[in-house]
């Protein structure tokens, strides 16, 4: 068996794994189901890439956003790792080529959306191929099965029908104990090893601005901050409004949301990455799996639905480790918007009791986020404790401590 550190050096150019990366890799190689919680920018992909190169067979990576698959595969191919993806944006000719490669064991890592596992052609194509590892990237999105991606709840049936049980690795940057338990249940994990990195991003200054005029506060903030920034909003309507407002004021601004076609998303992402655009107004459709190192501020224009969302989104700031700011513009009116989305959760596969429990969980998460927005306590301390880590407060990297 190849040595994980030799592979790290030859494929990725690093001398040493981070402690949590090494623990996750060892757990997988010992055939254990594993959950890895690693902060944004910590190198989650190494945790499945190295085992995939050591183990016999193919690694299936289930990822929530098909728009990111090409980037993930290209990054691996640059390192001479045999990676491919299958998604609905490809032509039949492109898919046929990938299925041929699967047939002749010419792929080590294959990226797919969860729904792909349920299609007859995919099932038929891999039934004679050894799957060495199944990975769920951004595993917190498995909870999307509670409302708008209900097919994700059927993935365990795909695993059960394999006739054998490969180890399963679930990776995410943010998960509470409740979310971890949901992931375990949704995937039917067998006594998983749970490896947790420190979620605290020490380079991010958290700033909470309580306001009744968010637009004025945003424009004031942007007038003082000229570097690359990201503005998160909850609805497409708000995203489009802010985009046109900022564009009219002369900002080099882009717009990104889930209803744009894939080519437009790719175009905007490239312009933002290369610096042609220095501000991006986006819904939560932007961010997961996108590695842009020099975002210097993230503004939460609308109240996130949970502390997980707040940390995920602000965590996209300065992945290169330099100083960044995560700013929340908190207007109490935003609470009713979040409550509206919770009340309108629909899932025909659940009974009223199960649906009400999901709504209750969402309300509890929202309450924690509201408490953070209203608190005078150290924000780094609140977020760390939310994820089960101790923090002594007085970080001097948040607006509450700086008071």
Secondary structure, 3 states (H helix, E strand, C coil): CCCHHHHHHHHHCCCCCCHHHHHHHHHHHCCCCEEEECCCCCCHHHHHHHHHHHCCCEEEEECCCHHHHHHHHHHHHCCCCCEEECCCCCCHHHHHHHHHHHHCCCCCEEEECHHHHHCHHHHHHHCCCCEEEEEECCHHHHHHHHCCCHHHHHHHHHHHCCCCCCEEEEEECCCCHHHHHHHHHHHCCCCCEEEECCCCCCCEEEEEEECCCHHHHHHHHHHHCCCCEEEECCCHHHHHHHHHHHHHCCCCEEEECCCCCHHHHHHHHHHHHCCCCCEEEECCCCCCCCCCCCCCEEEECCCCCCHHHHHHHHCCCCCCCCCEEEEEEECCCHHHHHHHHHHCCCCCCCCHHHHHHHHHHHHHHHHHHHHHHHCCCCHHHHHHHHCCCCCCCCCCCEHHHHC
